[in-house]
Amino acid sequence: MYINIKVYLHSKGTNFLQSGSFPVPNIDFKKDPDWTAAIAASEWIQQIKISFAASEDFRIDQVIYNEDINITELVKKGKPII
């Protein structure tokens, strides 16, 4: 299945939004949708950091999936191990 993720980030003195649709394992999503979404979001944020050569002021301001489910704190605290 696919989920939609929006990440609001800050880097190099600028706030920006990235959004996209990501595949997640259906079984994992049914067991714990927020954690499964947090893993997908964390992987993507790492890719964004590498792609855009994020600066030292890089921060995650907000992470939302499926339009209105806020998982910001889970992503910030969890740092999921993949």
Secondary structure per residue as TSV (DSSP state, phi and psi in degrees):
chain	resnum	aa	ss	phi	psi
A	1	M	-	360.0	163.0
A	2	Y	E	-117.6	144.3
A	3	I	E	-123.5	152.8
A	4	N	E	-98.4	131.0
A	5	I	E	-124.0	137.4
A	6	K	E	-121.6	130.7
A	7	V	E	-122.5	130.2
A	8	Y	E	-104.0	116.9
A	9	L	E	-124.1	166.3
A	10	H	E	-134.0	131.5
A	11	S	E	-159.6	143.0
A	12	K	T	54.5	39.3
A	13	G	T	74.9	9.9
A	14	T	E	-127.1	138.8
A	15	N	E	-91.4	139.9
A	16	F	E	-149.8	161.2
A	17	L	E	-117.8	136.2
A	18	Q	E	-125.8	139.9
A	19	S	E	-141.2	153.7
A	20	G	E	-173.1	175.0
A	21	S	E	-112.1	133.5
A	22	F	E	-133.0	140.4
A	23	P	E	-77.0	139.7
A	24	V	-	-134.6	149.4
A	25	P	-	-63.7	127.5
A	26	N	H	-58.7	-42.8
A	27	I	H	-63.3	-46.3
A	28	D	H	-63.0	-40.8
A	29	F	H	-63.8	-39.3
A	30	K	H	-67.0	-35.3
A	31	K	H	-70.9	-47.7
A	32	D	-	-151.9	85.1
A	33	P	H	-61.8	-40.1
A	34	D	H	-66.2	-45.0
A	35	W	H	-65.6	-40.9
A	36	T	H	-62.2	-42.0
A	37	A	H	-66.1	-37.9
A	38	A	H	-63.9	-38.5
A	39	I	H	-63.3	-47.8
A	40	A	H	-60.4	-43.6
A	41	A	H	-65.2	-42.6
A	42	S	H	-63.2	-42.4
A	43	E	H	-60.3	-43.6
A	44	W	H	-67.5	-41.8
A	45	I	H	-61.2	-38.8
A	46	Q	H	-62.0	-41.4
A	47	Q	H	-63.2	-41.3
A	48	I	H	-61.9	-45.4
A	49	K	H	-57.9	-43.0
A	50	I	H	-69.6	-46.0
A	51	S	H	-62.9	-38.0
A	52	F	T	-101.1	10.1
A	53	A	T	46.4	61.1
A	54	A	-	-54.3	143.7
A	55	S	-	-86.1	176.4
A	56	E	T	-65.7	-21.0
A	57	D	T	-88.8	12.3
A	58	F	-	-58.7	133.2
A	59	R	E	-150.2	156.2
A	60	I	E	-97.3	118.1
A	61	D	E	-90.8	-41.6
A	62	Q	E	-159.4	142.7
A	63	V	E	-131.7	124.8
A	64	I	E	-130.9	141.1
A	65	Y	E	-126.5	154.6
A	66	N	T	47.7	47.7
A	67	E	T	75.9	-34.9
A	68	D	T	-145.9	9.2
A	69	I	E	-99.9	110.7
A	70	N	E	-85.6	119.9
A	71	I	-	-121.2	24.1
A	72	T	H	-55.2	-52.6
A	73	E	H	-65.6	-36.1
A	74	L	H	-63.6	-42.6
A	75	V	H	-66.7	-43.3
A	76	K	H	-67.3	-44.4
A	77	K	H	-81.9	-39.0
A	78	G	H	-70.7	-38.9
A	79	K	-	37.4	65.8
A	80	P	-	-53.8	138.8
A	81	I	-	-91.2	127.4
A	82	I	-	-109.0	360.0
